[in-house]
Amino acid sequence: MLSLNPSELSIPQLHQYLLGAVGPRPICFASTIDAKGNHNLAPFSFFNVFSAKPPIAIFSPNLSGRTGQAKDTHLNVKEVPECVINVVTYDMVQQMSLASSPFEKGVNEFTKAGFTAIASDLIKPMRVAESPVQLECKVFEVKEIGNCNLVMCEIIKIHINESVLGANQLIDQQKIDLVARMGGNWYCRAHGEALFEIEKPITTIGIGVDSIPSAFRNSNILTGNNLGQLGNLEKLPTTEEVAHFKKENSTSFKNDQEKHTYLKALLDSNKPFEAWCLILS
């Protein structure tokens, strides 16, 4: 394993290692305005939301790696402490990338990238009409740490295009088609088969991987994810349930490898209860 001391790496090297390792990262497409009324639009992938009460978002327009100068977004929020965070979808990712070009201060990226600027309700910066979710924000602190500038915002109004809502009036992850940043020139698309669900164990407590018999826990066929599925079950099948499984499932195995392979197939089909019945049978 390669082990590195950050203090011994150049900033570009360290930056690329961090970008390659920490991802996918959501994109904050931030629109801001300076004291003279010039609009700016730029993407940042050091970004996330951190709270719902109050609703807080933080993003980081770091100093330029090429020039060491502060970015327009950073300067703007110090002059006018407001911004709109526009989410980025697959249909707008190329235009968003164009907006990240190092245009001169005062150049309107809405115009350069071909986005439609629409007025916000509560703040001065404009919203991106093409973005399905726009967050109007008040900036309450800008914390400067070396090359890092943390822009801390309170979300004061949310605009959502109804086309990305599901029947429950929440955002449908299959409809919104978000993109995220990876390392280098790479992005990823949160859509289709790339999306999967795992039920959160908020109200349940799994029995744990340590409850799995060692012959299966140390299997060279089952993956860590498979073991996690088994460990997430809230309680083991009863003797009666195991007997019923054996009666309904007459599959025989020539060796442990065949049994483990069948067990993995059950787990890959999201049948951890049946998998435990097989283990205990």
Stockholm file with secondary structure:
# STOCKHOLM 1.0

chainA/1-281         MLSLNPSELSIPQLHQYLLGAVGPRPICFASTIDAKGNHNLAPFSFFNVFSAKPPIAIFSPNLSGRTGQAKDTHLNVKEVPECVINVVTYDMVQQMSLASSPFEKGVNEFTKAGFTAIASDLIKPMRVAESPVQLECKVFEVKEIGNCNLVMCEIIKIHINESVLGANQLIDQQKIDLVARMGGNWYCRAHGEALFEIEKPITTIGIGVDSIPSAFRNSNILTGNNLGQLGNLEKLPTTEEVAHFKKENSTSFKNDQEKHTYLKALLDSNKPFEAWCLILS
#=GR chainA/1-281 SS CCCCCGGGSCHHHHHHHHHHHSCCBCCEEEEEECTTCCEEEEEESSEEEEEETTEEEEECCCCCTTTCCCCHHHHHHHHSCEEEEECCBGGGHHHHHHHTSCCCTTCCHHHHHTCCEECCSSSSSCEETTSSEEEEEEEEEEEEETTEEEEEEEEEEEEECGGGBCTTSSBCHHHHCEEEECSTTCEEEECGGGCCCCCCCSSCCCCCGGGSCHHHHTCSSSCHHHHHHHHTCSSCCCHHHHHHHHHHCCCCCSSHHHHHHHHHHHHHTTCHHHHHHHHHC
#=GC SS_cons         CCCCCGGGSCHHHHHHHHHHHSCCBCCEEEEEECTTCCEEEEEESSEEEEEETTEEEEECCCCCTTTCCCCHHHHHHHHSCEEEEECCBGGGHHHHHHHTSCCCTTCCHHHHHTCCEECCSSSSSCEETTSSEEEEEEEEEEEEETTEEEEEEEEEEEEECGGGBCTTSSBCHHHHCEEEECSTTCEEEECGGGCCCCCCCSSCCCCCGGGSCHHHHTCSSSCHHHHHHHHTCSSCCCHHHHHHHHHHCCCCCSSHHHHHHHHHHHHHTTCHHHHHHHHHC
//
